[in-house]
Amino acid sequence: MAPYTLAIMLFTLGLGTSITFASSHWLIAWMGLEINTLAIIPLMAQDHSPRGVEASAKYFIVQSTAGAALLFASATNAWLTGYWDIQQISHPLPVALITTALAFKMGLAPLHTWLPEIIQGLNLTTGLILSTWQKLAPFTLMLQIYPPATPTLIVLGLASILFGGWGGLNQTQLRKLLAYSSITHLGWMILVLQFSPPLALLSLLTYFLMTFSAFLVFKFNKATTINTLAISWAKAPIITTLLPPVLLSLGGLPPLTGFMSKWLILQELASQGLAVTATLAALSSLLSLYFYLRIAYAMTLTTPPNDIPGMTPWRHGASPLSQPMAMAMIISIILLPLTPAILAFFTR
């Protein structure tokens, strides 16, 4: 893709998200979401491969369906209440329809089956955008409607944690694994959204940071399957040493950064009298921890049948990804001691 075309697409992508951020009217928010969708489709199809074209077509159909459902739900709300304002959501029918449409847009279970297949057809850079930036606009709308205490979000959250962990168990494709990881983490955020929106936002930002690190490492190694990670020690031993803690941080193990959000979410659920829900979420997260350990095992404890002279040419030289990757990996590992300060910043 030409640099000017790429710049226009990225600018439009940011513009659509910004319009949704700044809007208080459902029609304007819907327009921002559609601009966002139309801007990323050329990025998804830029490789001109059959898988990329298929993924972009699927994404267009899925997002168009979710956008139509969202427009219908907002029109239903205007018909029932007389308001188009995002904050004026009081009738349970529009709340349920809007929640379902936004869950479809983000890829929450049981409306998640499109996400792994689409990310599998993209390159790692576009997959990173789809896993991170594209979640911002619908998640912001979910934050703004402030749904009342309802079991809908709890069911969506628990289903996402369970299906995200279960779906990744048998996968060997790294992009599909990261897609199921995205579904699992979104489940944790949705689970606590109605009780503590700042905590859900904190979980979203920490997830972005850890996923950014994982995608950059896989892009650095040009790896798309678990088996190709077996030669990563010969390519970049320091990065190979640092990635397992990042993956365990994604799994939520202490004393790593990812433990912060899960610990706070479980604490909040317990304080709301949902100890059973917190227990189910913690047990279901063990499924996703298993496939993170599989990736870490493939990188550090397996070696392909190569002799030492044959391994030397695989070593990397300098890369423009090195500095952002190093910063993101370090923050993804050692941020847990700053939990009180971060929590005070988000809840003040």
C-alpha positions in Angstrom: 0.0 0.0 0.0 1.3 3.5 -0.9 2.4 5.6 2.1 -0.2 8.3 1.4 -3.0 5.8 1.1 -1.8 4.1 4.3 -1.7 7.5 6.1 -5.3 8.3 4.9 -6.6 5.0 6.1 -5.0 5.3 9.5 -6.2 8.9 9.9 -9.7 7.8 9.0 -9.5 4.9 11.4 -8.6 7.3 14.2 -11.2 9.8 13.1 -14.0 7.2 13.3 -13.0 6.2 16.8 -12.7 9.8 17.9 -16.2 10.6 16.5 -17.6 7.7 18.6 -15.6 8.9 21.7 -17.0 12.5 21.4 -20.6 11.7 20.5 -23.6 11.8 22.8 -26.1 11.0 20.0 -26.6 7.4 18.9 -26.7 8.3 15.2 -23.3 10.1 15.4 -21.8 7.2 17.4 -23.1 4.8 14.8 -21.5 6.9 12.0 -18.2 6.8 13.8 -18.3 3.0 14.1 -19.1 2.6 10.4 -16.3 5.0 9.4 -14.0 2.9 11.6 -15.1 -0.3 9.8 -14.7 1.1 6.3 -11.2 2.4 7.1 -9.8 -0.9 8.3 -11.1 -3.0 5.4 -8.4 -1.7 2.9 -5.8 -2.5 5.5 -7.1 -6.0 5.9 -7.0 -6.6 2.1 -3.8 -4.9 1.3 -1.8 -8.1 0.8 -4.2 -9.2 -2.0 -4.1 -12.8 -0.7 -7.2 -15.0 -0.9 -7.2 -15.3 2.9 -6.9 -11.5 3.4 -9.7 -10.8 0.9 -11.9 -13.4 2.6 -11.2 -12.0 6.0 -12.0 -8.5 4.9 -15.3 -9.6 3.3 -16.3 -11.6 6.5 -15.4 -8.6 8.6 -17.5 -6.3 6.5 -20.5 -8.6 6.7 -20.2 -9.1 10.5 -19.7 -5.4 11.3 -22.5 -4.4 8.9 -24.8 -6.8 10.7 -23.8 -5.5 14.1 -24.0 -1.9 13.0 -27.6 -2.4 11.6 -28.6 -4.0 14.9 -27.1 -1.1 16.8 -29.0 1.4 14.6 -32.2 -0.5 15.0 -31.7 -0.7 18.8 -31.1 3.1 19.1 -34.1 3.8 16.9 -36.2 1.5 19.1 -34.9 3.5 22.1 -35.9 6.8 20.5 -39.3 5.4 19.7 -39.9 4.2 23.2 -38.4 7.1 25.2 -38.2 9.9 22.7 -34.5 10.4 23.2 -31.5 9.7 20.9 -29.0 10.6 23.7 -26.6 7.8 24.7 -27.1 8.5 28.4 -30.9 8.3 28.1 -31.2 4.5 28.0 -33.8 3.3 30.5 -36.0 0.8 28.7 -34.8 -2.8 29.1 -35.4 -3.8 25.4 -33.1 -1.2 23.9 -30.5 -2.0 26.6 -30.6 -5.7 25.7 -30.4 -5.0 21.9 -27.6 -2.5 22.2 -25.6 -4.8 24.5 -26.0 -7.6 22.0 -24.9 -5.5 19.0 -21.9 -4.1 20.8 -21.0 -7.7 22.0 -21.2 -8.8 18.4 -18.9 -5.9 17.3 -16.3 -6.7 19.9 -16.4 -10.5 19.6 -17.9 -11.5 22.9 -19.1 -15.1 23.3 -21.4 -16.6 22.1 -21.0 -14.1 19.2 -17.3 -14.7 18.9 -16.9 -17.3 16.2 -16.0 -14.7 13.5 -13.0 -13.2 15.3 -10.4 -16.1 15.2 -11.2 -16.9 11.6 -10.8 -13.2 10.5 -7.6 -12.6 12.5 -6.1 -15.8 11.0 -6.4 -14.4 7.5 -4.6 -11.1 8.4 -0.9 -10.2 8.8 0.3 -9.6 12.4 0.2 -5.8 12.1 -3.5 -5.6 11.0 -4.3 -8.4 13.5 -2.9 -6.2 16.2 -5.1 -3.3 15.2 -8.1 -5.5 15.1 -7.4 -6.9 18.5 -6.7 -3.6 20.2 -7.8 -0.4 18.5 -11.0 -1.7 17.1 -12.2 -2.6 20.6 -12.1 1.0 21.8 -15.1 2.5 20.2 -17.7 -0.2 21.1 -16.2 -0.6 24.5 -16.6 3.2 25.1 -20.2 2.9 24.1 -20.6 0.0 26.5 -19.1 2.2 29.3 -21.4 5.1 28.5 -24.7 3.3 28.7 -24.0 2.2 32.3 -26.4 -0.8 32.3 -28.1 -1.6 35.6 -27.3 -4.6 37.6 -28.3 -7.3 35.2 -27.2 -10.9 34.7 -26.8 -10.3 31.0 -23.2 -8.9 31.3 -22.3 -11.6 33.8 -23.4 -14.4 31.4 -21.6 -12.7 28.5 -18.4 -12.3 30.6 -18.4 -15.9 31.9 -19.2 -17.3 28.5 -16.3 -15.3 26.9 -13.8 -16.5 29.5 -14.9 -20.1 29.1 -15.2 -20.2 25.3 -12.0 -18.1 24.9 -10.0 -20.6 27.0 -11.7 -23.7 25.5 -11.2 -22.6 21.9 -7.5 -22.0 22.3 -6.6 -25.4 23.8 -6.2 -27.2 20.5 -4.8 -24.4 18.3 -1.4 -24.3 16.8 -1.8 -21.0 14.9 -0.5 -18.0 16.9 -3.0 -15.5 15.4 -6.0 -17.7 16.5 -4.5 -18.1 19.9 -4.3 -14.4 20.3 -7.8 -14.0 19.1 -9.1 -16.4 21.7 -6.9 -14.5 24.2 -8.7 -11.4 23.2 -12.1 -13.0 23.8 -11.0 -14.2 27.2 -9.8 -10.8 28.3 -12.9 -9.0 27.0 -14.9 -11.4 29.2 -13.0 -10.2 32.3 -13.7 -6.6 31.4 -17.4 -7.1 30.7 -17.7 -9.1 33.9 -16.8 -6.1 36.0 -18.1 -3.3 33.8 -21.4 -2.7 35.5 -19.8 -2.7 39.0 -16.7 -0.7 38.3 -16.2 1.0 34.9 -12.8 2.5 35.8 -11.6 -1.0 36.7 -12.9 -2.3 33.3 -11.0 0.5 31.6 -7.8 -0.3 33.5 -8.1 -4.0 32.4 -8.6 -2.9 28.8 -5.4 -0.8 28.8 -3.3 -3.5 30.5 -4.6 -6.0 28.0 -3.6 -3.7 25.1 -0.1 -3.4 26.5 0.5 -7.1 26.9 -1.1 -8.0 23.5 1.1 -5.3 21.9 4.2 -7.0 23.3 3.1 -10.5 22.1 2.2 -9.3 18.6 5.5 -7.4 18.2 7.6 -10.5 19.3 5.8 -12.7 16.8 6.2 -10.1 14.1 9.9 -9.8 15.0 10.4 -13.6 14.7 8.1 -13.8 11.6 6.2 -16.6 13.4 2.7 -17.6 12.6 2.6 -21.1 14.3 3.8 -22.5 17.6 6.3 -24.8 15.8 8.1 -21.9 14.2 8.9 -20.4 17.6 11.3 -23.4 18.3 14.1 -21.5 16.5 13.5 -18.2 18.3 16.3 -18.8 20.8 18.8 -18.9 17.9 17.3 -15.7 16.5 17.0 -13.5 19.6 17.8 -15.1 23.0 17.0 -12.1 25.1 13.6 -11.6 23.6 13.0 -15.4 23.9 13.8 -15.1 27.6 11.5 -12.1 28.1 8.4 -13.4 26.2 7.4 -16.3 28.6 6.9 -13.7 31.5 4.8 -11.6 29.1 2.7 -14.7 28.2 2.3 -15.6 31.9 1.3 -12.0 32.5 -1.4 -12.4 29.9 -2.5 -15.5 31.9 -2.7 -13.4 35.0 0.0 -15.0 37.2 1.6 -13.1 40.0 3.9 -11.2 40.4 3.4 -9.9 36.8 1.4 -7.0 35.5 -1.5 -9.1 34.2 -2.3 -10.3 37.8 -3.2 -6.7 38.8 -6.4 -6.5 36.7 -7.6 -10.0 37.5 -6.9 -9.6 41.2 -8.8 -6.3 41.3 -11.7 -7.8 39.3 -12.0 -10.8 41.6 -11.9 -8.5 44.6 -14.7 -6.3 43.2 -16.9 -9.3 42.3 -16.4 -10.7 45.8 -17.3 -7.4 47.4 -20.5 -7.4 45.3 -21.5 -10.7 46.7 -20.6 -12.7 43.6 -18.2 -15.1 45.1 -19.4 -18.0 42.9 -19.0 -15.9 39.7 -15.5 -14.9 40.8 -14.6 -18.6 41.4 -16.0 -19.7 38.0 -14.1 -16.9 36.3 -10.8 -17.8 38.1 -11.2 -21.5 37.3 -12.1 -20.9 33.6 -9.0 -18.7 33.2 -6.9 -21.8 33.8 -7.8 -22.9 30.3 -6.2 -19.9 28.7 -3.2 -20.2 31.0 -2.6 -23.6 29.5 -2.1 -22.4 25.9 0.1 -19.5 27.1 2.3 -22.1 28.7 2.3 -24.1 25.4 3.8 -21.1 23.6 6.3 -20.5 26.3 7.3 -24.2 26.2 7.7 -24.1 22.5 10.0 -21.1 22.6 12.2 -22.1 25.5 12.3 -25.8 25.9 12.2 -27.2 22.3 15.0 -27.0 19.8 14.8 -27.9 16.1 17.4 -30.4 14.7 20.0 -27.8 13.6 23.7 -27.8 14.1 25.4 -24.7 15.6 26.8 -23.3 12.3 23.4 -23.6 10.8 21.7 -21.7 13.6 24.0 -18.6 13.3 22.5 -17.1 10.1 19.1 -17.0 11.8 20.1 -14.3 14.2 18.5 -10.9 13.7 20.2 -7.6 13.1 18.8 -4.3 14.3 15.1 -3.8 13.9 12.9 -0.7 14.3 10.6 -2.8 16.4 13.3 -3.3 19.1 12.7 -0.2 21.2 8.9 -0.2 21.4 9.0 -4.0 21.9 11.4 -3.7 24.8 9.4 -1.0 26.5 6.1 -2.8 26.1 7.6 -6.1 27.4 9.2 -4.5 30.4 6.0 -2.7 31.4 4.0 -5.9 30.8 6.2 -7.7 33.4 7.0 -5.3 36.2 4.0 -3.0 36.7 2.4 -4.9 39.5 4.1 -2.9 42.4 2.5 0.3 41.1 -1.0 -1.1 41.6 -2.0 1.3 44.4 -0.9 4.4 42.4 -2.6 3.1 39.2 -5.8 2.2 41.0 -5.9 5.7 42.6 -5.4 7.3 39.2 -8.3 5.4 37.6 -10.8 5.7 40.5 -10.2 9.3 41.6 
